[in-house]
């Protein structure tokens, strides 16, 4: 690795398996990303004052962004494979585990579009709500760095900042810094939220997705495609770009 820097969560091995009716043996075989999302899914419902039991059997959807699956590298020995290994290491189960645990019968999928995974998960959740596939949607993302493998790979790729500082849009830009974290939001149509007396934290007016298509490299941005998706998002949200006050530059990595 070209850097020793990163943002790490503490005690990711802690997990209340008994509360979630998961045996210790199965919990050990589960990717900690599954464990963390399970706990956050319960917490997001608690913050919304919705008992998980009320959603059982409903068409509540779960949409989770997740890029890496480091846990599969932790025990590479064939002798370490047990009956829970397949589901414990499958990234698709990160979302499915929440649906199974709570009895949710709406769409359930883990989205992997690299660094935009969580945003695509939220976009997919909004589309599902608009189409009536989901009545509620739990959406967000998770990222844990459980082995050096992915950081070594990003170093070889040339994406890591040697001094541990991200300097996007700066002439000194030389990579980024990896970090761990997870976050979930509970989404529902605004009229329903108002009728239910919910505390509305934010309104998602619109979203859009595309792909860079041809560019000067597989991971290099295409300015024309980037402009197009911003325009599509504004059109979908019925927002005049001149009225936008704040822009968060998502996942921009500048390499020398």
Backbone as CSV, one residue per row, in Angstrom:
resi,resn,N_x,N_y,N_z,CA_x,CA_y,CA_z,C_x,C_y,C_z
1,UNK,0.836,-1.208,0.000,0.000,0.000,0.000,0.862,1.245,0.000
2,UNK,0.366,2.299,-0.605,1.094,3.561,-0.652,0.705,4.471,0.511
3,UNK,-0.223,4.038,1.345,-0.682,4.875,2.454,-1.079,4.000,3.631
4,UNK,-1.031,4.556,4.814,-1.497,3.835,6.004,-2.740,4.501,6.595
5,UNK,-3.329,5.411,5.845,-4.440,6.209,6.361,-5.789,5.613,5.974
6,UNK,-6.787,5.907,6.797,-8.156,5.477,6.515,-9.054,5.844,7.680
7,UNK,-10.346,5.833,7.432,-11.322,6.093,8.495,-11.972,4.782,8.901
8,UNK,-11.772,4.357,10.144,-12.226,3.041,10.572,-13.232,3.138,11.721
9,UNK,-14.246,2.276,11.678,-15.193,2.146,12.773,-14.601,1.231,13.846
10,UNK,-14.956,1.482,15.087,-14.484,0.645,16.182,-15.485,-0.469,16.478
11,UNK,-14.982,-1.583,16.943,-15.785,-2.690,17.456,-16.823,-3.192,16.446
12,UNK,-16.393,-3.377,15.207,-17.335,-3.887,14.205,-17.658,-5.361,14.433
13,UNK,-16.912,-5.985,15.351,-17.204,-7.383,15.676,-18.370,-7.516,16.645
14,UNK,-18.777,-6.415,17.289,-19.901,-6.461,18.224,-21.210,-6.618,17.463
15,UNK,-22.048,-7.545,17.932,-23.307,-7.816,17.234,-24.266,-8.508,18.186
16,UNK,-25.484,-7.995,18.301,-26.489,-8.570,19.196,-27.265,-9.648,18.450
17,UNK,-26.636,-10.811,18.292,-27.250,-11.891,17.524,-28.523,-12.408,18.176
18,UNK,-28.525,-12.496,19.510,-29.709,-13.025,20.208,-30.947,-12.177,19.928
19,UNK,-30.780,-10.864,19.931,-31.910,-9.962,19.703,-32.527,-10.195,18.332
20,UNK,-31.679,-10.567,17.372,-32.142,-10.768,16.003,-32.396,-12.243,15.691
21,UNK,-32.384,-13.076,16.728,-32.677,-14.513,16.588,-31.733,-15.200,15.611
22,UNK,-30.460,-14.859,15.707,-29.434,-15.464,14.868,-28.484,-16.251,15.766
23,UNK,-28.193,-17.476,15.395,-27.326,-18.316,16.208,-25.891,-17.801,16.172
24,UNK,-25.109,-18.035,17.228,-23.707,-17.598,17.227,-22.919,-18.155,16.050
25,UNK,-23.206,-19.391,15.652,-22.469,-19.999,14.551,-22.768,-19.290,13.235
26,UNK,-24.033,-18.955,13.013,-24.372,-18.242,11.782,-23.830,-16.823,11.814
27,UNK,-23.917,-16.175,12.974,-23.423,-14.798,13.085,-21.945,-14.718,12.745
28,UNK,-21.171,-15.727,13.157,-19.739,-15.735,12.875,-19.465,-15.828,11.384
29,UNK,-20.331,-16.527,10.653,-20.142,-16.694,9.210,-20.655,-15.504,8.404
30,UNK,-21.349,-14.570,9.043,-21.943,-13.437,8.342,-20.947,-12.303,8.148
31,UNK,-20.898,-11.757,6.969,-20.148,-10.545,6.688,-20.591,-9.466,7.686
32,UNK,-19.656,-8.821,8.398,-20.044,-7.743,9.315,-20.868,-6.645,8.656
33,UNK,-20.782,-6.508,7.331,-21.635,-5.535,6.638,-23.101,-5.939,6.754
34,UNK,-23.382,-7.237,6.703,-24.750,-7.716,6.928,-25.191,-7.398,8.352
35,UNK,-24.320,-7.657,9.302,-24.658,-7.437,10.708,-24.960,-5.963,10.979
36,UNK,-24.091,-5.090,10.440,-24.249,-3.656,10.683,-25.543,-3.133,10.073
37,UNK,-25.856,-3.553,8.856,-27.081,-3.096,8.208,-28.315,-3.615,8.947
38,UNK,-28.252,-4.844,9.444,-29.370,-5.384,10.223,-29.661,-4.502,11.430
39,UNK,-28.611,-4.119,12.141,-28.802,-3.291,13.339,-29.296,-1.895,12.975
40,UNK,-28.747,-1.320,11.911,-29.184,0.019,11.505,-30.629,0.010,11.003
41,UNK,-31.044,-1.083,10.367,-32.426,-1.172,9.886,-33.396,-1.116,11.060
42,UNK,-33.045,-1.783,12.153,-33.874,-1.707,13.360,-33.865,-0.295,13.930
43,UNK,-32.688,0.335,13.921,-32.577,1.670,14.504,-33.349,2.707,13.699
44,UNK,-33.310,2.600,12.362,-34.000,3.598,11.556,-35.514,3.513,11.778
45,UNK,-36.029,2.303,12.014,-37.451,2.164,12.318,-37.771,2.708,13.709
46,UNK,-36.864,2.489,14.659,-37.071,3.038,16.000,-37.125,4.555,15.957
47,UNK,-36.240,5.159,15.188,-36.219,6.628,15.082,-37.483,7.156,14.402
48,UNK,-38.078,6.313,13.549,-39.323,6.697,12.882,-40.553,6.295,13.696
49,UNK,-40.325,5.732,14.887,-41.415,5.292,15.773,-42.316,4.260,15.109
50,UNK,-41.696,3.350,14.349,-42.434,2.287,13.674,-41.937,0.935,14.195
51,UNK,-42.748,0.185,14.904,-42.337,-1.149,15.332,-42.084,-2.033,14.114
52,UNK,-40.996,-2.769,14.131,-40.664,-3.629,12.994,-41.787,-4.617,12.713
53,UNK,-42.507,-5.041,13.757,-43.584,-6.020,13.577,-44.710,-5.478,12.709
54,UNK,-44.888,-4.143,12.685,-45.959,-3.543,11.884,-45.687,-3.663,10.385
55,UNK,-44.425,-3.818,10.010,-44.081,-3.895,8.589,-44.034,-5.319,8.072
56,UNK,-44.119,-6.295,8.961,-44.067,-7.688,8.532,-45.215,-7.990,7.571
57,UNK,-44.887,-8.587,6.431,-45.893,-8.928,5.436,-46.246,-7.797,4.497
58,UNK,-45.659,-6.608,4.690,-45.945,-5.471,3.815,-44.960,-5.438,2.651
59,UNK,-45.242,-4.588,1.676,-44.374,-4.467,0.505,-43.284,-3.425,0.741
60,UNK,-42.720,-3.413,1.935,-41.596,-2.526,2.227,-40.361,-3.025,1.490
61,UNK,-39.683,-2.125,0.785,-38.501,-2.497,0.016,-37.219,-2.188,0.764
62,UNK,-36.153,-2.894,0.408,-34.838,-2.677,1.005,-33.829,-2.515,-0.133
63,UNK,-33.110,-1.408,-0.133,-32.171,-1.082,-1.204,-30.856,-0.643,-0.563
64,UNK,-29.824,-1.467,-0.698,-28.557,-1.214,-0.023,-27.419,-1.134,-1.039
65,UNK,-26.609,-0.096,-0.928,-25.414,0.023,-1.759,-24.214,-0.591,-1.044
66,UNK,-23.485,-1.447,-1.733,-22.287,-2.072,-1.152,-21.347,-2.458,-2.284
67,UNK,-20.108,-2.050,-2.179,-19.149,-2.286,-3.262,-18.238,-3.471,-2.980
68,UNK,-17.616,-3.500,-1.805,-16.613,-4.511,-1.507,-17.199,-5.655,-0.687
69,UNK,-16.563,-6.800,-0.770,-16.957,-7.972,0.019,-15.693,-8.602,0.591
70,UNK,-15.002,-7.845,1.446,-13.711,-8.285,1.981,-13.804,-9.534,2.844
71,UNK,-14.973,-9.776,3.438,-15.077,-10.872,4.399,-14.782,-12.221,3.751
72,UNK,-14.966,-12.312,2.463,-14.668,-13.549,1.769,-13.187,-13.882,1.745
73,UNK,-12.330,-12.883,2.030,-10.888,-13.111,2.029,-10.347,-13.427,3.424
74,UNK,-11.199,-13.270,4.438,-10.716,-13.440,5.811,-10.311,-14.881,6.085
75,UNK,-11.088,-15.846,5.624,-10.808,-17.258,5.870,-10.772,-18.004,4.532
76,UNK,-9.681,-17.890,3.797,-9.637,-18.491,2.461,-9.528,-20.010,2.464
77,UNK,-9.250,-20.620,3.616,-9.100,-22.068,3.673,-10.426,-22.767,3.384
78,UNK,-10.394,-23.814,2.591,-11.605,-24.583,2.287,-12.185,-25.214,3.546
79,UNK,-11.332,-25.520,4.509,-11.809,-26.135,5.748,-12.672,-25.186,6.574
80,UNK,-12.570,-23.884,6.287,-13.341,-22.902,7.059,-14.763,-22.732,6.537
81,UNK,-15.081,-23.330,5.407,-16.408,-23.182,4.814,-17.415,-24.032,5.588
82,UNK,-18.515,-23.389,6.002,-19.576,-24.070,6.743,-20.899,-23.862,6.022
83,UNK,-21.996,-24.378,6.608,-23.281,-24.294,5.922,-23.793,-22.863,5.781
84,UNK,-23.270,-21.928,6.593,-23.719,-20.535,6.522,-22.791,-19.657,5.680
85,UNK,-21.735,-20.241,5.116,-20.757,-19.439,4.379,-21.360,-18.808,3.129
86,UNK,-22.141,-19.558,2.379,-22.689,-19.048,1.115,-23.523,-17.791,1.334
87,UNK,-24.439,-17.843,2.280,-25.272,-16.666,2.551,-24.508,-15.604,3.337
88,UNK,-23.538,-16.039,4.135,-22.787,-15.085,4.942,-21.887,-14.188,4.130
89,UNK,-21.414,-14.678,2.976,-20.477,-13.904,2.166,-21.103,-13.295,0.917
90,UNK,-22.313,-13.649,0.600,-22.985,-13.152,-0.601,-23.424,-11.706,-0.369
91,UNK,-22.899,-10.788,-1.162,-23.240,-9.371,-0.962,-24.715,-9.101,-1.186
92,UNK,-25.379,-9.901,-2.033,-26.806,-9.699,-2.249,-27.623,-9.903,-0.992
93,UNK,-27.092,-10.690,-0.067,-27.816,-10.996,1.169,-27.780,-9.828,2.147
94,UNK,-26.923,-8.840,1.898,-26.900,-7.665,2.781,-28.298,-7.049,2.863
95,UNK,-28.955,-6.903,1.721,-30.327,-6.392,1.706,-31.326,-7.482,2.058
96,UNK,-31.127,-8.670,1.478,-32.086,-9.756,1.690,-32.213,-10.135,3.153
97,UNK,-31.112,-10.027,3.904,-31.130,-10.384,5.322,-32.104,-9.490,6.098
98,UNK,-32.153,-8.211,5.752,-33.082,-7.289,6.411,-34.522,-7.697,6.114
99,UNK,-34.806,-7.961,4.847,-36.158,-8.355,4.453,-36.581,-9.638,5.153
100,UNK,-35.678,-10.605,5.209,-35.983,-11.887,5.860,-36.210,-11.700,7.353
101,UNK,-35.341,-10.919,7.983,-35.417,-10.736,9.428,-36.717,-10.080,9.854
102,UNK,-37.205,-9.125,9.042,-38.399,-8.371,9.408,-39.655,-8.845,8.691
103,UNK,-39.527,-9.815,7.801,-40.702,-10.293,7.075,-41.184,-9.322,6.021
104,UNK,-40.261,-8.562,5.426,-40.627,-7.558,4.427,-40.746,-8.219,3.062
105,UNK,-41.786,-7.896,2.312,-42.062,-8.598,1.063,-41.973,-7.721,-0.175
106,UNK,-41.390,-6.518,-0.023,-41.158,-5.656,-1.178,-39.836,-5.998,-1.846
107,UNK,-39.428,-5.224,-2.856,-38.149,-5.471,-3.516,-37.004,-5.454,-2.506
108,UNK,-36.018,-6.300,-2.732,-34.876,-6.383,-1.814,-33.624,-6.628,-2.642
109,UNK,-32.746,-5.623,-2.714,-31.571,-5.776,-3.559,-30.385,-4.983,-3.047
110,UNK,-29.216,-5.554,-3.267,-27.957,-4.874,-2.993,-27.431,-4.325,-4.309
111,UNK,-27.124,-3.036,-4.316,-26.694,-2.354,-5.534,-25.183,-2.157,-5.493
112,UNK,-24.508,-2.539,-6.561,-23.068,-2.314,-6.663,-22.764,-1.583,-7.956
113,UNK,-22.598,-0.280,-7.851,-22.146,0.538,-8.980,-20.900,1.300,-8.553
114,UNK,-20.035,0.589,-7.827,-18.792,1.157,-7.297,-19.110,2.323,-6.358
115,UNK,-18.443,3.454,-6.550,-18.556,4.525,-5.557,-19.917,5.219,-5.558
116,UNK,-20.755,4.954,-6.525,-22.090,5.561,-6.537,-23.162,4.603,-6.022
117,UNK,-22.767,3.492,-5.418,-23.714,2.440,-5.040,-24.845,2.943,-4.149
118,UNK,-24.522,3.708,-3.115,-25.553,4.163,-2.180,-26.533,5.128,-2.847
119,UNK,-26.004,6.009,-3.709,-26.888,6.938,-4.417,-27.823,6.184,-5.356
120,UNK,-27.295,5.152,-6.006,-28.143,4.348,-6.888,-29.174,3.564,-6.092
121,UNK,-28.813,3.163,-4.884,-29.769,2.466,-4.030,-30.941,3.386,-3.677
122,UNK,-30.633,4.624,-3.336,-31.692,5.589,-3.007,-32.530,5.899,-4.242
123,UNK,-31.883,6.057,-5.388,-32.616,6.293,-6.635,-33.582,5.135,-6.913
124,UNK,-33.096,3.912,-6.778,-33.931,2.734,-7.025,-35.101,2.680,-6.051
125,UNK,-34.848,3.056,-4.807,-35.910,3.066,-3.804,-36.998,4.071,-4.177
126,UNK,-36.586,5.253,-4.622,-37.568,6.281,-5.008,-38.391,5.820,-6.205
127,UNK,-37.740,5.196,-7.176,-38.469,4.701,-8.337,-39.470,3.623,-7.934
128,UNK,-39.083,2.776,-7.014,-39.976,1.721,-6.545,-41.191,2.301,-5.831
129,UNK,-40.982,3.355,-5.054,-42.098,4.029,-4.381,-43.027,4.685,-5.399
130,UNK,-42.440,5.318,-6.404,-43.243,5.980,-7.422,-44.107,4.990,-8.206
131,UNK,-43.554,3.799,-8.466,-44.296,2.785,-9.221,-45.288,2.020,-8.362
132,UNK,-45.254,2.244,-7.073,-46.159,1.523,-6.193,-45.694,0.132,-5.831
133,UNK,-44.449,-0.220,-6.190,-43.916,-1.518,-5.801,-43.696,-1.600,-4.298
134,UNK,-43.282,-0.466,-3.722,-42.980,-0.403,-2.294,-43.869,0.628,-1.625
135,UNK,-44.318,0.300,-0.427,-45.061,1.275,0.374,-44.102,2.105,1.220
136,UNK,-43.089,1.466,1.765,-41.966,2.107,2.433,-40.710,1.621,1.731
137,UNK,-39.595,2.309,1.974,-38.311,1.835,1.446,-37.210,2.167,2.445
138,UNK,-36.457,1.148,2.802,-35.254,1.336,3.608,-34.086,1.380,2.628
139,UNK,-33.347,2.488,2.626,-32.306,2.664,1.614,-31.050,3.258,2.225
140,UNK,-29.910,2.889,1.663,-28.646,3.430,2.148,-27.474,2.618,1.654
141,UNK,-26.431,2.554,2.459,-25.244,1.833,2.033,-24.329,1.484,3.185
142,UNK,-23.348,0.639,2.891,-22.406,0.183,3.914,-21.050,-0.072,3.259
143,UNK,-19.991,0.199,4.001,-18.645,-0.105,3.521,-17.747,-0.381,4.724
144,UNK,-17.156,-1.580,4.749,-16.173,-1.944,5.770,-14.921,-2.463,5.080
145,UNK,-13.774,-2.135,5.636,-12.492,-2.570,5.084,-11.920,-3.637,6.012
146,UNK,-12.188,-4.880,5.693,-11.901,-5.979,6.610,-10.580,-6.673,6.341
147,UNK,-9.995,-6.465,5.189,-8.687,-7.018,4.857,-7.905,-5.960,4.077
148,UNK,-6.603,-6.126,3.945,-5.815,-5.163,3.168,-6.038,-5.284,1.662
149,UNK,-6.657,-6.376,1.208,-6.691,-6.679,-0.215,-7.224,-5.530,-1.070
150,UNK,-8.401,-4.991,-0.686,-9.005,-3.956,-1.520,-8.194,-2.670,-1.501
151,UNK,-7.574,-2.353,-0.363,-6.734,-1.150,-0.314,-5.471,-1.331,-1.138
152,UNK,-4.908,-2.547,-1.116,-3.751,-2.827,-1.974,-4.143,-2.686,-3.438
153,UNK,-5.331,-3.207,-3.773,-5.805,-3.114,-5.154,-5.972,-1.662,-5.578
154,UNK,-6.537,-0.833,-4.689,-6.711,0.576,-5.034,-5.381,1.306,-5.112
155,UNK,-4.389,0.846,-4.340,-3.048,1.414,-4.444,-2.437,1.093,-5.809
156,UNK,-2.523,-0.172,-6.207,-1.986,-0.581,-7.508,-2.697,0.152,-8.637
157,UNK,-3.973,0.447,-8.410,-4.777,1.167,-9.397,-4.349,2.633,-9.481
158,UNK,-3.768,3.135,-8.390,-3.298,4.515,-8.361,-4.264,5.487,-7.745
159,UNK,-5.212,4.987,-6.947,-6.271,5.856,-6.435,-6.022,6.381,-5.027
160,UNK,-5.027,5.837,-4.298,-4.857,6.189,-2.896,-3.935,7.393,-2.717
161,UNK,-4.351,8.299,-1.839,-3.530,9.462,-1.537,-2.431,9.075,-0.545
162,UNK,-1.163,9.225,-0.895,-0.080,8.798,0.002,-0.063,9.523,1.342
163,UNK,-0.511,10.795,1.371,-0.451,11.543,2.626,-1.753,11.501,3.409
164,UNK,-2.722,10.692,2.946,-3.963,10.540,3.695,-4.890,11.735,3.607
165,UNK,-4.780,12.528,2.556,-5.636,13.700,2.392,-6.256,13.702,0.998
166,UNK,-7.565,13.885,0.930,-8.254,14.019,-0.351,-8.211,15.484,-0.771
167,UNK,-7.743,15.729,-1.973,-7.605,17.109,-2.448,-8.323,17.259,-3.791
168,UNK,-9.591,16.910,-3.807,-10.379,16.962,-5.036,-10.409,18.381,-5.605
169,UNK,-10.365,18.479,-6.939,-10.410,19.751,-7.662,-9.213,20.643,-7.364
170,UNK,-8.149,20.065,-6.860,-6.939,20.810,-6.535,-5.812,20.324,-7.445
171,UNK,-4.912,21.229,-7.819,-3.789,20.841,-8.673,-2.897,19.807,-7.994
172,UNK,-2.967,19.726,-6.636,-2.144,18.760,-5.901,-2.835,17.409,-5.736
173,UNK,-4.011,17.240,-6.312,-4.783,16.007,-6.119,-3.963,14.784,-6.524
174,UNK,-3.931,13.803,-5.628,-3.160,12.593,-5.906,-3.851,11.348,-5.367
175,UNK,-5.176,11.404,-5.288,-5.917,10.237,-4.816,-6.892,10.587,-3.710
176,UNK,-7.417,9.554,-3.066,-8.396,9.772,-2.010,-8.060,8.895,-0.806
177,UNK,-8.872,9.008,0.229,-8.676,8.239,1.450,-9.913,7.377,1.671
178,UNK,-9.707,6.104,1.931,-10.833,5.187,2.123,-11.376,5.311,3.546
179,UNK,-12.662,4.991,3.687,-13.272,5.062,5.009,-14.391,4.053,5.168
180,UNK,-14.698,3.747,6.415,-15.782,2.825,6.739,-17.006,3.607,7.199
181,UNK,-18.169,3.012,7.019,-19.382,3.647,7.500,-20.615,2.962,6.946
182,UNK,-21.746,3.338,7.491,-23.028,2.827,7.015,-24.099,3.818,7.405
183,UNK,-25.116,3.936,6.575,-26.224,4.851,6.863,-27.473,4.370,6.143
184,UNK,-28.610,4.539,6.785,-29.892,4.177,6.194,-30.896,5.299,6.411
185,UNK,-31.814,5.422,5.472,-32.958,6.329,5.620,-34.229,5.533,5.344
186,UNK,-35.322,5.983,5.916,-36.631,5.391,5.656,-37.402,6.348,4.764
187,UNK,-37.815,5.854,3.610,-38.492,6.689,2.618,-39.942,6.273,2.446
188,UNK,-40.781,7.263,2.208,-42.180,7.006,1.847,-42.694,8.211,1.077
189,UNK,-43.771,8.073,0.308,-44.322,9.223,-0.413,-44.706,10.352,0.548
190,UNK,-44.462,11.584,0.145,-44.713,12.730,1.016,-46.161,12.806,1.505
191,UNK,-47.181,12.650,0.641,-48.556,12.720,1.157,-48.818,11.722,2.288
192,UNK,-48.248,10.525,2.155,-48.440,9.516,3.190,-47.715,9.911,4.470
193,UNK,-46.507,10.459,4.318,-45.745,10.885,5.490,-46.480,11.993,6.248
194,UNK,-47.058,12.940,5.512,-47.807,14.020,6.163,-49.067,13.492,6.828
195,UNK,-49.739,12.572,6.154,-50.955,11.997,6.730,-50.649,11.210,7.994
196,UNK,-49.477,10.579,8.041,-49.100,9.780,9.208,-48.494,10.627,10.327
197,UNK,-48.304,11.912,10.072,-47.724,12.781,11.087,-46.245,12.545,11.314
198,UNK,-45.546,12.072,10.286,-44.121,11.776,10.424,-43.291,13.054,10.518
199,UNK,-42.140,12.930,11.144,-41.163,14.017,11.162,-40.347,13.913,9.882
200,UNK,-40.623,14.770,8.925,-39.975,14.722,7.618,-38.643,15.455,7.696
201,UNK,-37.560,14.737,7.442,-36.228,15.319,7.528,-35.783,15.947,6.213
202,UNK,-36.240,15.402,5.107,-35.825,15.913,3.801,-36.795,15.443,2.738
203,UNK,-36.859,16.177,1.650,-37.716,15.835,0.522,-36.836,15.560,-0.690
204,UNK,-36.926,14.360,-1.230,-36.200,13.997,-2.445,-37.070,14.372,-3.640
205,UNK,-36.685,15.439,-4.319,-37.514,15.969,-5.407,-37.324,15.220,-6.720
206,UNK,-36.167,14.644,-6.932,-35.925,13.961,-8.188,-34.540,13.355,-8.220
207,UNK,-34.314,12.499,-9.194,-33.002,11.858,-9.336,-32.851,11.358,-10.769
208,UNK,-31.638,11.027,-11.127,-31.362,10.518,-12.472,-30.092,9.689,-12.440
209,UNK,-29.996,8.755,-13.375,-28.793,7.937,-13.479,-28.386,7.816,-14.952
210,UNK,-27.110,7.612,-15.177,-26.609,7.255,-16.505,-25.234,6.623,-16.332
211,UNK,-24.547,6.400,-17.420,-23.190,5.874,-17.384,-22.306,6.755,-18.237
212,UNK,-21.035,6.828,-17.900,-20.113,7.682,-18.653,-19.919,7.226,-20.089
213,UNK,-20.151,5.925,-20.341,-19.931,5.455,-21.702,-18.478,5.623,-22.111
214,UNK,-18.207,6.097,-23.334,-16.814,6.239,-23.771,-16.123,7.394,-23.061
215,UNK,-14.912,7.138,-22.592,-14.085,8.177,-21.975,-12.639,7.761,-22.161
216,UNK,-11.714,8.458,-21.511,-10.304,8.118,-21.711,-9.837,7.001,-20.776
217,UNK,-10.785,6.306,-20.176,-10.452,5.172,-19.317,-11.696,4.638,-18.645
218,UNK,-11.678,3.361,-18.250,-12.843,2.714,-17.651,-13.375,3.471,-16.447
219,UNK,-12.485,4.032,-15.642,-12.908,4.726,-14.420,-12.862,6.239,-14.550
220,UNK,-12.524,6.750,-15.726,-12.430,8.198,-15.916,-13.794,8.793,-16.215
221,UNK,-14.111,9.960,-15.654,-15.402,10.590,-15.922,-15.494,11.132,-17.342
222,UNK,-16.715,11.150,-17.848,-17.003,11.739,-19.152,-17.772,13.039,-18.884
223,UNK,-17.164,14.190,-19.080,-17.823,15.461,-18.741,-19.200,15.621,-19.374
224,UNK,-19.370,15.184,-20.619,-20.665,15.324,-21.287,-21.731,14.487,-20.583
225,UNK,-21.368,13.265,-20.201,-22.327,12.395,-19.504,-22.642,12.942,-18.122
226,UNK,-21.634,13.513,-17.462,-21.855,14.083,-16.127,-22.815,15.278,-16.203
227,UNK,-22.620,16.122,-17.202,-23.536,17.258,-17.384,-24.949,16.766,-17.686
228,UNK,-25.050,15.726,-18.496,-26.362,15.217,-18.898,-27.151,14.688,-17.711
229,UNK,-26.484,13.949,-16.835,-27.215,13.369,-15.708,-27.641,14.454,-14.723
230,UNK,-26.838,15.502,-14.579,-27.248,16.622,-13.729,-28.482,17.314,-14.308
231,UNK,-28.468,17.499,-15.621,-29.628,18.102,-16.263,-30.869,17.238,-16.133
232,UNK,-30.694,15.928,-16.283,-31.834,15.013,-16.143,-32.394,15.043,-14.724
233,UNK,-31.506,15.137,-13.733,-31.969,15.181,-12.344,-32.755,16.454,-12.070
234,UNK,-32.273,17.555,-12.579,-32.991,18.828,-12.388,-34.352,18.778,-13.082
235,UNK,-34.390,18.194,-14.269,-35.660,18.072,-14.991,-36.638,17.189,-14.214
236,UNK,-36.143,16.073,-13.699,-36.998,15.168,-12.940,-37.525,15.836,-11.676
237,UNK,-36.689,16.669,-11.057,-37.084,17.350,-9.819,-37.865,18.639,-10.077
238,UNK,-37.950,19.023,-11.351,-38.608,20.291,-11.713,-37.936,21.464,-10.992
239,UNK,-36.624,21.448,-11.010,-35.831,22.474,-10.331,-34.996,23.225,-11.366
240,UNK,-35.030,24.552,-11.309,-34.174,25.381,-12.163,-32.762,25.344,-11.590
241,UNK,-31.755,24.930,-12.374,-30.383,24.870,-11.851,-29.925,26.170,-11.195
242,UNK,-30.475,27.305,-11.635,-30.074,28.589,-11.049,-30.529,28.725,-9.605
243,UNK,-31.485,27.901,-9.192,-32.003,27.993,-7.824,-31.337,27.022,-6.861
244,UNK,-30.337,26.283,-7.342,-29.634,25.338,-6.476,-28.602,26.095,-5.640
245,UNK,-28.664,25.900,-4.329,-27.786,26.624,-3.414,-26.580,25.802,-2.968
246,UNK,-26.687,24.497,-3.029,-25.619,23.653,-2.467,-25.436,22.418,-3.334
247,UNK,-24.218,22.083,-3.621,-23.901,20.899,-4.420,-22.861,20.069,-3.679
248,UNK,-23.144,18.807,-3.485,-22.146,17.901,-2.920,-21.495,17.142,-4.058
249,UNK,-20.188,17.244,-4.158,-19.453,16.579,-5.235,-19.202,15.142,-4.827
250,UNK,-19.995,14.261,-5.345,-19.933,12.851,-4.944,-18.793,12.116,-5.619
251,UNK,-18.010,11.426,-4.797,-17.064,10.409,-5.282,-16.144,10.903,-6.392
252,UNK,-15.669,12.079,-6.262,-14.751,12.593,-7.288,-13.311,12.273,-6.902
253,UNK,-12.621,11.527,-7.727,-11.242,11.175,-7.474,-10.375,11.723,-8.612
254,UNK,-9.442,12.568,-8.273,-8.560,13.144,-9.279,-7.182,12.500,-9.166
255,UNK,-6.689,11.966,-10.243,-5.402,11.284,-10.241,-4.393,12.040,-11.089
256,UNK,-3.144,11.975,-10.658,-2.090,12.621,-11.450,-1.747,11.752,-12.659
